[in-house]
């Protein structure tokens, strides 16, 4: 008689981004506005992440931009919503800045330095995404929408200056 074997397939999410954790008393849109003024990063509200916990569906807002000129994707993710936490590894962080692409990764230290001086930002941390238990909440793909930051937008803003 043949013995039956059970195999378990574990799929680890691909981590192709770096993170900045932010503790702040200011609103997410104010952080986005400050980053836009300094780095020309026009964030827009893009989606809501829904996480079901204890019969409650918590909603976490995401502001993002995709720049085809800089080949970069940056998302400011709200980590707290009505007493719920999206990424438990960052219980002290109110927001998580997810960085993808060469420009964002090259500017990481400049972004951190600037975030530290924004009024209402209390602390900025550099966590290692590879060590997170809840990293799957940060591996989402942005929906394909018209708000993406394109070359025409960059040129238009330069002409306005």
C-alpha positions as CSV (number, residue, x, y, z in Angstrom):
1,X,0.0,0.0,0.0
2,X,1.3,3.4,-1.0
3,X,1.8,6.1,1.6
4,X,0.2,9.4,1.1
5,X,2.4,12.5,1.4
6,X,1.2,16.1,1.9
7,X,3.3,18.8,0.4
8,X,3.0,22.4,1.3
9,X,4.0,25.1,-1.2
10,X,5.0,28.4,0.3
11,X,5.3,31.3,-2.0
12,X,7.3,34.2,-0.7
13,X,6.2,37.6,-2.0
14,X,8.7,39.3,-4.3
15,X,10.2,42.3,-2.6
16,X,11.3,44.8,-5.3
17,X,11.0,47.9,-3.1
18,X,12.5,49.7,-0.1
19,X,10.6,51.3,2.7
20,X,10.6,54.4,4.9
21,X,8.5,54.3,8.0
22,X,7.1,57.6,9.3
23,X,5.7,58.5,12.7
24,X,3.7,61.7,12.4
25,X,0.8,63.8,13.8
26,X,0.2,65.4,10.4
27,X,-2.2,64.2,7.7
28,X,-1.0,62.0,4.8
29,X,-2.0,64.6,2.2
30,X,0.2,67.2,3.9
31,X,3.2,64.9,3.7
32,X,2.4,64.4,0.0
33,X,2.2,68.2,-0.6
34,X,5.6,68.8,1.1
35,X,7.2,66.0,-1.0
36,X,5.7,67.5,-4.1
37,X,7.0,71.0,-3.3
38,X,10.6,69.7,-2.6
39,X,11.0,66.9,-5.1
40,X,8.3,67.6,-7.8
41,X,6.3,64.5,-6.8
42,X,2.6,65.1,-7.4
43,X,1.0,62.3,-5.4
44,X,-2.7,61.5,-5.9
45,X,-5.1,59.3,-4.0
46,X,-5.0,56.0,-5.8
47,X,-6.7,53.3,-3.8
48,X,-7.7,51.9,-0.5
49,X,-6.2,48.7,1.0
50,X,-8.9,46.7,2.9
51,X,-7.8,44.4,5.7
52,X,-10.3,42.2,7.6
53,X,-9.5,41.9,11.3
54,X,-11.9,40.5,14.0
55,X,-15.0,41.0,11.9
56,X,-14.0,44.6,11.0
57,X,-12.9,45.7,7.6
58,X,-10.2,48.4,8.1
59,X,-9.5,50.7,5.2
60,X,-6.0,52.2,4.7
61,X,-5.5,55.0,2.1
62,X,-2.7,55.0,-0.5
63,X,-1.4,58.0,-2.2
64,X,0.9,57.3,-5.1
65,X,2.7,58.4,-8.2
66,X,4.2,56.6,-11.1
67,X,6.7,58.6,-13.1
68,X,7.6,57.1,-16.5
69,X,10.3,59.8,-16.9
70,X,12.1,58.9,-13.7
71,X,11.1,55.2,-14.0
72,X,9.9,55.3,-10.4
73,X,6.8,54.4,-8.3
74,X,6.3,55.9,-4.9
75,X,3.4,55.1,-2.5
76,X,2.5,56.7,0.8
77,X,0.5,54.1,2.6
78,X,-1.5,54.9,5.7
79,X,-0.5,52.3,8.4
80,X,-3.3,53.2,10.9
81,X,-7.0,53.3,10.5
82,X,-9.5,53.7,13.3
83,X,-7.4,51.7,15.8
84,X,-6.3,49.1,13.2
85,X,-2.8,48.6,11.9
86,X,-1.9,47.5,8.4
87,X,1.7,46.3,9.0
88,X,2.0,45.1,12.6
89,X,5.8,45.2,12.4
90,X,5.5,49.0,12.2
91,X,3.1,49.6,15.1
92,X,4.8,52.9,15.9
93,X,4.6,54.1,12.2
94,X,1.6,56.1,11.0
95,X,2.7,55.9,7.3
96,X,4.9,53.8,5.1
97,X,6.6,55.2,2.1
98,X,7.2,52.5,-0.5
99,X,10.0,53.2,-3.0
100,X,10.4,51.4,-6.4
101,X,12.7,52.3,-9.2
102,X,16.2,53.7,-9.6
103,X,15.4,57.4,-9.0
104,X,13.5,56.7,-5.7
105,X,16.2,54.4,-4.4
106,X,18.9,56.9,-5.3
107,X,17.0,59.6,-3.5
108,X,16.1,57.6,-0.4
109,X,18.5,59.4,1.9
110,X,17.4,62.8,0.6
111,X,13.8,61.8,1.1
112,X,14.6,60.7,4.7
113,X,16.4,63.9,5.5
114,X,13.6,66.0,4.1
115,X,10.9,64.0,5.9
116,X,12.6,64.7,9.2
117,X,12.1,68.4,8.8
118,X,8.5,68.4,7.8
119,X,6.3,70.0,10.5
120,X,4.4,67.2,12.3
121,X,6.8,64.4,11.4
122,X,8.1,62.9,14.7
123,X,10.4,60.1,13.5
124,X,11.6,58.5,10.3
125,X,12.9,54.9,10.2
126,X,14.5,52.7,7.6
127,X,13.1,49.2,8.0
128,X,14.3,46.2,6.0
129,X,11.4,45.0,4.0
130,X,12.9,41.5,3.8
131,X,12.5,40.9,7.5
132,X,8.8,41.9,7.8
133,X,6.1,39.3,8.7
134,X,3.3,41.4,7.2
135,X,5.1,42.3,4.0
136,X,2.3,40.9,1.8
137,X,0.2,44.0,2.6
138,X,2.9,46.1,0.8
139,X,3.3,44.0,-2.3
140,X,0.2,45.3,-4.2
141,X,0.2,46.6,-7.7
142,X,-1.2,50.0,-8.5
143,X,-4.3,50.1,-10.7
144,X,-3.8,51.3,-14.2
145,X,-5.3,54.8,-14.1
146,X,-4.9,58.1,-15.8
147,X,-3.3,59.9,-12.8
148,X,0.2,58.7,-13.6
149,X,2.9,61.3,-13.8
150,X,4.0,61.7,-17.4
151,X,6.7,63.6,-19.3
152,X,4.1,66.1,-20.6
153,X,3.2,66.9,-16.9
154,X,6.9,67.5,-16.1
155,X,7.4,69.8,-19.1
156,X,4.2,71.7,-18.3
157,X,5.3,72.3,-14.7
158,X,8.7,73.5,-15.9
159,X,7.1,76.0,-18.2
160,X,4.9,77.4,-15.4
161,X,8.0,78.1,-13.3
